[in-house]
Protein backbone atom coordinates (compact mmCIF):
# COMPACT_ATOMS: atom_id res chain seq x y z
CA UNK A 1 0.00 0.00 0.00
CA UNK A 2 2.84 2.35 0.87
CA UNK A 3 4.59 1.72 -2.45
CA UNK A 4 1.34 2.26 -4.32
CA UNK A 5 0.90 5.61 -2.59
CA UNK A 6 4.46 6.65 -3.50
CA UNK A 7 3.83 5.63 -7.11
CA UNK A 8 0.60 7.64 -7.25
CA UNK A 9 2.27 10.70 -5.73
CA UNK A 10 5.21 10.44 -8.16
CA UNK A 11 2.91 10.02 -11.16
CA UNK A 12 0.75 12.95 -10.07
CA UNK A 13 3.77 15.19 -9.55
CA UNK A 14 5.22 14.21 -12.95
CA UNK A 15 1.90 14.90 -14.68
CA UNK A 16 1.62 18.28 -12.97
CA UNK A 17 5.16 19.26 -13.95
CA UNK A 18 4.58 18.21 -17.55
CA UNK A 19 1.31 20.17 -17.70
CA UNK A 20 3.06 23.27 -16.38
CA UNK A 21 5.83 22.85 -18.98
CA UNK A 22 3.34 22.49 -21.83
CA UNK A 23 1.42 25.55 -20.64
CA UNK A 24 4.69 27.45 -20.49
CA UNK A 25 5.59 26.37 -24.02
CA UNK A 26 2.17 27.47 -25.29
CA UNK A 27 2.66 30.88 -23.71
CA UNK A 28 6.12 31.38 -25.22
CA UNK A 29 5.99 29.77 -28.64
CA UNK A 30 5.91 31.79 -31.87
CA UNK A 31 3.41 30.23 -34.23
CA UNK A 32 4.49 29.50 -37.79
CA UNK A 33 1.37 29.64 -39.89
CA UNK A 34 2.22 26.85 -42.33
CA UNK A 35 5.00 25.05 -44.18
CA UNK A 36 4.23 26.73 -47.49
CA UNK A 37 7.62 27.90 -48.85
CA UNK A 38 5.98 30.73 -50.78
CA UNK A 39 4.25 32.37 -47.83
CA UNK A 40 5.91 34.79 -45.44
CA UNK A 41 6.33 33.90 -41.72
CA UNK A 42 4.26 36.91 -40.65
CA UNK A 43 3.75 35.91 -37.04
CA UNK A 44 7.47 35.29 -36.63
CA UNK A 45 8.26 38.65 -38.23
CA UNK A 46 6.09 40.32 -35.61
CA UNK A 47 7.94 38.53 -32.79
CA UNK A 48 11.53 38.22 -34.01
CA UNK A 49 14.02 37.38 -31.23
CA UNK A 50 16.61 40.12 -30.74
CA UNK A 51 19.58 37.89 -31.54
CA UNK A 52 17.94 36.65 -34.75
CA UNK A 53 17.15 40.24 -35.77
CA UNK A 54 20.78 41.31 -35.34
CA UNK A 55 22.51 38.19 -36.68
CA UNK A 56 24.28 37.96 -40.03
CA UNK A 57 24.84 34.22 -40.40
CA UNK A 58 21.91 31.83 -40.07
CA UNK A 59 22.36 28.07 -39.70
CA UNK A 60 19.13 26.16 -40.38
CA UNK A 61 19.22 22.46 -39.59
CA UNK A 62 16.94 19.46 -39.98
CA UNK A 63 16.30 16.41 -37.81
CA UNK A 64 16.34 14.21 -40.92
CA UNK A 65 17.63 14.75 -44.44
CA UNK A 66 14.25 13.47 -45.68
CA UNK A 67 11.73 15.94 -44.27
CA UNK A 68 9.45 17.79 -46.71
CA UNK A 69 8.28 20.31 -44.10
CA UNK A 70 11.83 20.99 -42.93
CA UNK A 71 12.89 21.81 -46.49
CA UNK A 72 9.90 24.05 -47.17
CA UNK A 73 10.16 25.94 -43.88
CA UNK A 74 13.86 26.55 -44.46
CA UNK A 75 13.03 27.84 -47.92
CA UNK A 76 10.41 30.15 -46.40
CA UNK A 77 12.94 31.67 -43.98
CA UNK A 78 15.67 31.92 -46.62
CA UNK A 79 13.38 33.92 -48.90
CA UNK A 80 12.50 36.23 -46.01
CA UNK A 81 16.18 36.79 -45.24
CA UNK A 82 17.04 37.46 -48.89
CA UNK A 83 14.26 39.99 -49.40
CA UNK A 84 14.38 41.70 -46.00
CA UNK A 85 17.94 41.22 -44.68
CA UNK A 86 19.98 41.22 -47.90
CA UNK A 87 21.32 37.70 -47.35
CA UNK A 88 22.65 36.59 -50.75
CA UNK A 89 25.03 33.71 -49.95
CA UNK A 90 23.41 30.27 -49.76
CA UNK A 91 25.80 27.74 -48.21
CA UNK A 92 24.83 24.08 -48.28
CA UNK A 93 25.95 20.76 -46.87
CA UNK A 94 26.99 19.88 -50.40
CA UNK A 95 30.17 19.46 -52.40
CA UNK A 96 32.18 22.12 -54.21
CA UNK A 97 31.79 20.39 -57.61
CA UNK A 98 28.04 21.15 -57.49
CA UNK A 99 28.62 24.90 -57.40
CA UNK A 100 29.45 26.03 -60.91
CA UNK A 101 26.54 24.43 -62.79
CA UNK A 102 24.01 25.51 -60.17
CA UNK A 103 25.31 29.09 -60.10
CA UNK A 104 25.29 29.26 -63.88
CA UNK A 105 21.66 28.10 -63.95
CA UNK A 106 20.31 30.31 -61.15
CA UNK A 107 22.05 33.24 -62.86
CA UNK A 108 19.96 32.64 -65.98
CA UNK A 109 22.05 30.05 -67.81
CA UNK A 110 20.76 27.32 -70.07
CA UNK A 111 19.52 23.95 -68.90
CA UNK A 112 16.57 22.57 -66.99
CA UNK A 113 15.93 21.94 -63.34
CA UNK A 114 16.13 18.16 -63.72
CA UNK A 115 19.72 18.21 -64.95
CA UNK A 116 20.67 20.94 -62.48
CA UNK A 117 19.37 18.90 -59.53
CA UNK A 118 21.54 15.99 -60.65
CA UNK A 119 24.59 18.08 -59.72
CA UNK A 120 23.88 17.43 -56.05
CA UNK A 121 26.15 14.72 -54.65
CA UNK A 122 23.80 14.26 -51.68
CA UNK A 123 20.74 12.42 -52.93
CA UNK A 124 18.21 13.95 -50.46
CA UNK A 125 18.63 17.33 -52.18
CA UNK A 126 17.33 15.93 -55.46
CA UNK A 127 13.74 16.77 -54.58
CA UNK A 128 11.00 19.03 -55.84
CA UNK A 129 11.27 21.07 -52.65
CA UNK A 130 14.96 21.93 -53.19
CA UNK A 131 14.51 22.27 -56.96
CA UNK A 132 11.67 24.75 -56.41
CA UNK A 133 13.96 26.81 -54.18
CA UNK A 134 16.60 26.89 -56.94
CA UNK A 135 13.88 28.01 -59.38
CA UNK A 136 12.99 30.83 -56.98
CA UNK A 137 16.67 31.85 -56.81
CA UNK A 138 16.81 31.94 -60.61
CA UNK A 139 13.68 34.09 -60.75
CA UNK A 140 15.06 36.42 -58.06
CA UNK A 141 18.37 36.81 -59.89
CA UNK A 142 16.67 37.70 -63.17
CA UNK A 143 17.87 41.06 -64.55
CA UNK A 144 20.07 41.73 -61.49
CA UNK A 145 23.82 42.37 -61.77
CA UNK A 146 26.04 39.58 -60.44
CA UNK A 147 26.89 41.59 -57.32
CA UNK A 148 23.21 41.63 -56.31
CA UNK A 149 22.44 38.01 -57.13
CA UNK A 150 22.08 35.02 -54.84
CA UNK A 151 25.12 32.76 -55.04
CA UNK A 152 25.19 29.05 -54.22
CA UNK A 153 28.15 27.53 -52.35
CA UNK A 154 28.94 23.95 -51.42
CA UNK A 155 30.95 23.79 -48.19
CA UNK A 156 31.15 20.03 -47.59
CA UNK A 157 34.26 18.01 -48.45
CA UNK A 158 32.94 14.46 -48.84
CA UNK A 159 32.84 14.53 -52.64
CA UNK A 160 35.56 15.92 -54.93
CA UNK A 161 34.72 14.11 -58.16
CA UNK A 162 35.70 16.05 -61.26
CA UNK A 163 38.11 18.46 -59.58
CA UNK A 164 41.07 16.79 -61.31
CA UNK A 165 39.40 17.16 -64.70
CA UNK A 166 38.59 20.81 -63.97
CA UNK A 167 42.22 21.57 -63.12
CA UNK A 168 43.59 19.63 -66.09
CA UNK A 169 41.28 21.48 -68.49
CA UNK A 170 42.14 24.84 -66.92
CA UNK A 171 45.87 24.20 -67.26
CA UNK A 172 45.48 23.06 -70.86
CA UNK A 173 43.36 26.09 -71.82
CA UNK A 174 45.89 28.48 -70.25
CA UNK A 175 48.97 26.63 -71.53
CA UNK A 176 50.14 26.12 -67.94
CA UNK A 177 52.78 23.38 -67.82
CA UNK A 178 52.25 21.03 -64.90
CA UNK A 179 54.35 17.92 -64.53
CA UNK A 180 52.34 14.80 -65.36
CA UNK A 181 53.56 13.16 -62.16
CA UNK A 182 51.88 15.94 -60.19
CA UNK A 183 48.70 15.57 -62.23
CA UNK A 184 48.73 11.85 -61.47
CA UNK A 185 48.80 12.70 -57.76
CA UNK A 186 45.82 14.95 -58.45
CA UNK A 187 43.93 12.02 -59.99
CA UNK A 188 44.77 9.63 -57.16
CA UNK A 189 43.63 12.12 -54.51
CA UNK A 190 40.27 12.61 -56.21
CA UNK A 191 39.73 8.86 -56.52
CA UNK A 192 40.88 7.92 -53.02
CA UNK A 193 38.12 6.51 -50.81
CA UNK A 194 37.83 6.86 -47.04
CA UNK A 195 38.76 3.77 -45.04
CA UNK A 196 36.99 4.40 -41.76
CA UNK A 197 38.89 1.60 -40.00
CA UNK A 198 42.40 2.58 -40.98
CA UNK A 199 44.04 5.98 -40.35
CA UNK A 200 46.73 6.89 -42.85
CA UNK A 201 49.32 9.51 -43.80
CA UNK A 202 47.44 10.37 -47.02
CA UNK A 203 47.29 14.15 -46.50
CA UNK A 204 50.81 14.43 -45.12
CA UNK A 205 52.12 12.50 -48.10
CA UNK A 206 50.14 14.11 -50.94
CA UNK A 207 49.27 17.66 -49.94
CA UNK A 208 52.82 18.95 -50.60
CA UNK A 209 52.38 17.73 -54.20
CA UNK A 210 48.98 19.42 -54.49
CA UNK A 211 50.53 22.61 -53.12
CA UNK A 212 53.11 22.46 -55.91
CA UNK A 213 50.28 22.40 -58.46
CA UNK A 214 48.71 25.39 -56.73
CA UNK A 215 52.01 27.27 -56.79
CA UNK A 216 52.46 26.60 -60.52
CA UNK A 217 48.98 27.98 -61.25
CA UNK A 218 49.50 31.05 -59.06
CA UNK A 219 52.92 31.82 -60.59
CA UNK A 220 51.55 31.37 -64.10
CA UNK A 221 48.57 33.65 -63.46
CA UNK A 222 50.81 36.37 -61.97
CA UNK A 223 52.80 36.41 -65.21
CA UNK A 224 49.69 36.21 -67.37
CA UNK A 225 47.63 39.11 -68.66
CA UNK A 226 44.43 37.07 -68.48
CA UNK A 227 41.32 38.83 -67.26
CA UNK A 228 39.64 35.63 -66.05
CA UNK A 229 40.45 36.23 -62.41
CA UNK A 230 37.21 34.61 -61.21
CA UNK A 231 37.97 31.39 -63.06
CA UNK A 232 41.43 31.27 -61.50
CA UNK A 233 39.99 31.81 -58.03
CA UNK A 234 37.52 28.98 -58.60
CA UNK A 235 40.29 26.60 -59.64
CA UNK A 236 42.38 27.51 -56.60
CA UNK A 237 39.32 26.99 -54.38
CA UNK A 238 38.82 23.58 -55.94
CA UNK A 239 42.41 22.68 -55.03
CA UNK A 240 41.79 23.86 -51.46
CA UNK A 241 38.73 21.59 -51.24
CA UNK A 242 40.76 18.67 -52.56
CA UNK A 243 43.43 19.30 -49.94
CA UNK A 244 40.68 19.37 -47.32
CA UNK A 245 39.47 16.04 -48.65
CA UNK A 246 42.89 14.45 -48.19
CA UNK A 247 42.70 15.30 -44.47
CA UNK A 248 39.20 13.83 -44.40
CA UNK A 249 40.65 10.61 -45.89
CA UNK A 250 43.60 10.63 -43.51
CA UNK A 251 41.54 11.07 -40.35
CA UNK A 252 38.57 8.89 -41.35
CA UNK A 253 36.17 11.85 -41.41
CA UNK A 254 36.00 12.29 -37.63
CA UNK A 255 36.53 15.87 -36.53
CA UNK A 256 37.99 17.01 -39.84
CA UNK A 257 34.75 17.24 -41.82
CA UNK A 258 33.08 19.97 -39.73
CA UNK A 259 36.33 21.85 -39.24
CA UNK A 260 36.87 22.03 -43.00
CA UNK A 261 33.22 22.92 -43.57
CA UNK A 262 33.77 25.82 -41.17
CA UNK A 263 36.97 26.94 -42.89
CA UNK A 264 35.19 26.90 -46.24
CA UNK A 265 32.24 28.83 -44.80
CA UNK A 266 34.57 31.34 -43.15
CA UNK A 267 36.36 32.00 -46.44
CA UNK A 268 33.08 32.49 -48.28
CA UNK A 269 31.62 34.78 -45.62
CA UNK A 270 34.74 36.88 -45.13
CA UNK A 271 36.06 36.99 -48.70
CA UNK A 272 33.26 36.26 -51.16
CA UNK A 273 30.30 38.16 -49.70
CA UNK A 274 29.87 41.94 -49.66
CA UNK A 275 28.19 42.14 -46.26
CA UNK A 276 29.31 39.07 -44.33
CA UNK A 277 25.81 37.61 -44.42
CA UNK A 278 24.98 33.99 -45.21
CA UNK A 279 22.34 31.27 -44.90
CA UNK A 280 23.58 27.76 -44.13
CA UNK A 281 21.48 24.69 -44.99
CA UNK A 282 22.66 21.51 -43.23
CA UNK A 283 21.72 18.86 -40.69
CA UNK A 284 21.05 19.68 -37.03
CA UNK A 285 24.28 17.91 -36.17
CA UNK A 286 26.30 20.38 -38.22
CA UNK A 287 24.64 23.73 -37.46
CA UNK A 288 24.27 23.31 -33.68
CA UNK A 289 26.42 25.30 -31.26
CA UNK A 290 28.22 22.40 -29.59
CA UNK A 291 29.18 19.10 -31.21
CA UNK A 292 28.13 16.25 -33.43
CA UNK A 293 26.54 13.05 -32.17
CA UNK A 294 26.57 13.05 -28.36
CA UNK A 295 28.13 14.79 -25.39
CA UNK A 296 31.83 14.17 -25.13
CA UNK A 297 32.18 12.89 -28.69
CA UNK A 298 34.96 15.39 -29.32
CA UNK A 299 33.53 16.06 -32.78
CA UNK A 300 33.16 19.82 -32.74
CA UNK A 301 30.34 20.92 -35.04
CA UNK A 302 30.44 23.46 -37.84
CA UNK A 303 28.06 25.59 -35.76
CA UNK A 304 30.37 25.50 -32.72
CA UNK A 305 33.22 26.83 -34.86
CA UNK A 306 30.94 29.52 -36.31
CA UNK A 307 29.70 30.45 -32.86
CA UNK A 308 33.25 30.83 -31.56
CA UNK A 309 34.36 32.84 -34.60
CA UNK A 310 31.34 35.11 -35.13
CA UNK A 311 29.69 35.12 -31.67
CA UNK A 312 26.30 36.88 -31.78
CA UNK A 313 26.48 37.23 -35.56
CA UNK A 314 25.73 33.49 -35.79
CA UNK A 315 22.23 32.16 -35.11
CA UNK A 316 21.48 28.43 -35.16
CA UNK A 317 17.98 27.02 -35.70
CA UNK A 318 17.42 23.34 -34.97
CA UNK A 319 14.41 21.29 -36.02
CA UNK A 320 12.44 18.54 -34.29
CA UNK A 321 9.20 16.70 -34.98
CA UNK A 322 6.61 14.47 -33.39
CA UNK A 323 5.14 11.98 -35.85
CA UNK A 324 4.93 11.34 -39.57
CA UNK A 325 6.19 9.32 -42.53
CA UNK A 326 9.94 8.82 -42.70
CA UNK A 327 12.05 7.56 -45.57
CA UNK A 328 14.74 5.02 -44.74
CA UNK A 329 17.33 2.94 -46.53
CA UNK A 330 16.99 -0.74 -45.70
CA UNK A 331 19.92 -3.13 -46.03
CA UNK A 332 18.94 -6.68 -45.17
CA UNK A 333 21.04 -9.80 -45.51
CA UNK A 334 20.33 -11.79 -48.67
CA UNK A 335 17.78 -9.20 -49.84
CA UNK A 336 18.05 -6.28 -52.27
CA UNK A 337 18.81 -2.98 -50.56
CA UNK A 338 15.97 -0.52 -50.98
CA UNK A 339 14.26 2.65 -49.77
CA UNK A 340 11.11 2.27 -47.71
CA UNK A 341 8.63 4.62 -46.02
CA UNK A 342 7.97 4.01 -42.33
CA UNK A 343 5.34 5.62 -40.12
CA UNK A 344 6.07 6.97 -36.66
CA UNK A 345 2.65 7.37 -35.05
CA UNK A 346 3.70 8.76 -31.67
CA UNK A 347 6.71 10.63 -30.27
CA UNK A 348 9.43 8.55 -28.70
CA UNK A 349 9.56 8.29 -24.92
CA UNK A 350 11.90 10.47 -22.87
CA UNK A 351 12.49 12.90 -25.73
CA UNK A 352 11.99 16.65 -26.01
CA UNK A 353 9.60 15.81 -28.81
CA UNK A 354 7.20 13.98 -26.53
CA UNK A 355 6.56 17.14 -24.50
CA UNK A 356 6.71 19.59 -27.42
CA UNK A 357 4.14 17.48 -29.25
CA UNK A 358 1.55 18.37 -26.60
CA UNK A 359 1.67 22.08 -27.46
CA UNK A 360 -1.46 23.54 -29.02
CA UNK A 361 0.20 24.61 -32.32
CA UNK A 362 1.19 22.41 -35.26
CA UNK A 363 4.33 24.32 -36.26
CA UNK A 364 6.09 26.74 -33.97
CA UNK A 365 9.36 28.52 -33.21
CA UNK A 366 10.93 28.72 -29.75
CA UNK A 367 13.57 31.28 -28.80
CA UNK A 368 15.84 28.93 -26.85
CA UNK A 369 18.20 31.72 -25.75
CA UNK A 370 15.36 33.41 -23.92
CA UNK A 371 13.51 30.36 -22.63
CA UNK A 372 16.55 28.50 -21.29
CA UNK A 373 17.14 31.46 -18.93
CA UNK A 374 13.61 31.25 -17.55
CA UNK A 375 13.82 30.06 -13.95
CA UNK A 376 10.16 29.08 -13.89
CA UNK A 377 10.63 26.02 -16.09
CA UNK A 378 14.02 24.36 -16.57
CA UNK A 379 12.89 22.23 -19.52
CA UNK A 380 15.58 23.06 -22.09
CA UNK A 381 18.43 22.79 -19.59
CA UNK A 382 17.61 19.16 -18.84
CA UNK A 383 19.24 16.45 -20.88
CA UNK A 384 16.65 14.64 -23.00
CA UNK A 385 16.91 12.56 -26.15
CA UNK A 386 16.53 13.70 -29.73
CA UNK A 387 16.11 11.52 -32.81
CA UNK A 388 19.09 11.90 -35.13
CA UNK A 389 18.60 10.76 -38.73
CA UNK A 390 21.22 11.32 -41.42
CA UNK A 391 21.48 10.38 -45.09
CA UNK A 392 20.16 6.81 -44.74
CA UNK A 393 17.05 8.16 -43.02
CA UNK A 394 14.95 6.11 -40.59
CA UNK A 395 15.06 2.40 -39.93
CA UNK A 396 12.85 1.11 -37.07
CA UNK A 397 15.45 -1.58 -36.37
CA UNK A 398 18.39 0.80 -36.25
CA UNK A 399 17.96 4.44 -35.25
CA UNK A 400 19.64 6.82 -32.84
CA UNK A 401 18.11 8.64 -29.89
CA UNK A 402 20.91 10.86 -28.62
CA UNK A 403 20.88 12.66 -25.24
CA UNK A 404 21.15 16.44 -25.70
CA UNK A 405 20.63 19.69 -23.85
CA UNK A 406 18.76 21.89 -26.29
CA UNK A 407 19.86 25.00 -24.37
CA UNK A 408 23.44 24.21 -25.39
CA UNK A 409 22.64 23.15 -28.93
CA UNK A 410 20.53 25.84 -30.58
CA UNK A 411 19.60 29.51 -30.40
CA UNK A 412 16.15 28.70 -31.75
CA UNK A 413 14.09 25.58 -32.39
CA UNK A 414 11.36 24.91 -34.94
CA UNK A 415 9.00 22.08 -34.04
CA UNK A 416 6.77 20.39 -36.61
CA UNK A 417 4.14 18.03 -35.22
CA UNK A 418 3.83 15.93 -38.37
CA UNK A 419 6.33 15.55 -41.19
CA UNK A 420 6.21 13.78 -44.54
CA UNK A 421 8.55 12.51 -47.23
CA UNK A 422 9.84 14.99 -49.86
CA UNK A 423 8.85 14.58 -53.50
CA UNK A 424 11.68 12.94 -55.46
CA UNK A 425 9.81 13.03 -58.76
CA UNK A 426 11.53 15.85 -60.62
CA UNK A 427 9.99 14.87 -63.93
CA UNK A 428 6.73 16.59 -62.98
CA UNK A 429 8.42 19.98 -62.55
HELIX and SHEET records of a PDB file:
HELIX    1   1 UNK A    2  UNK A   28  1                                  27    
HELIX    2   2 UNK A   42  UNK A   45  1                                   4    
HELIX    3   3 UNK A   50  UNK A   54  1                                   5    
HELIX    4   4 UNK A   68  UNK A   85  1                                  18    
HELIX    5   5 UNK A   96  UNK A   98  5                                   3    
HELIX    6   6 UNK A   99  UNK A  106  1                                   8    
HELIX    7   7 UNK A  113  UNK A  117  1                                   5    
HELIX    8   8 UNK A  123  UNK A  125  5                                   3    
HELIX    9   9 UNK A  128  UNK A  141  1                                  14    
HELIX   10  10 UNK A  146  UNK A  148  5                                   3    
HELIX   11  11 UNK A  163  UNK A  174  1                                  12    
HELIX   12  12 UNK A  180  UNK A  191  1                                  12    
HELIX   13  13 UNK A  202  UNK A  223  1                                  22    
HELIX   14  14 UNK A  229  UNK A  250  1                                  22    
HELIX   15  15 UNK A  256  UNK A  267  1                                  12    
HELIX   16  16 UNK A  268  UNK A  272  3                                   5    
HELIX   17  17 UNK A  284  UNK A  287  1                                   4    
HELIX   18  18 UNK A  302  UNK A  310  1                                   9    
HELIX   19  19 UNK A  311  UNK A  313  5                                   3    
HELIX   20  20 UNK A  352  UNK A  356  1                                   5    
HELIX   21  21 UNK A  368  UNK A  371  1                                   4    
HELIX   22  22 UNK A  379  UNK A  381  5                                   3    
HELIX   23  23 UNK A  406  UNK A  409  1                                   4    
HELIX   24  24 UNK A  426  UNK A  428  5                                   3    
SHEET    1   A 8 UNK A  30  UNK A  31  0                                        
SHEET    2   A 8 UNK A 363  UNK A 367 -1                                        
SHEET    3   A 8 UNK A 412  UNK A 419 -1                                        
SHEET    4   A 8 UNK A 314  UNK A 330  1                                        
SHEET    5   A 8 UNK A  57  UNK A  60  1                                        
SHEET    6   A 8 UNK A 278  UNK A 281  1                                        
SHEET    7   A 8 UNK A  89  UNK A  95  1                                        
SHEET    8   A 8 UNK A 151  UNK A 156  1                                        
SHEET    1   B 5 UNK A  30  UNK A  31  0                                        
SHEET    2   B 5 UNK A 363  UNK A 367 -1                                        
SHEET    3   B 5 UNK A 412  UNK A 419 -1                                        
SHEET    4   B 5 UNK A 314  UNK A 330  1                                        
SHEET    5   B 5 UNK A 338  UNK A 344 -1                                        
SHEET    1   C 2 UNK A 384  UNK A 388  0                                        
SHEET    2   C 2 UNK A 400  UNK A 404 -1                                        
END                                                                             
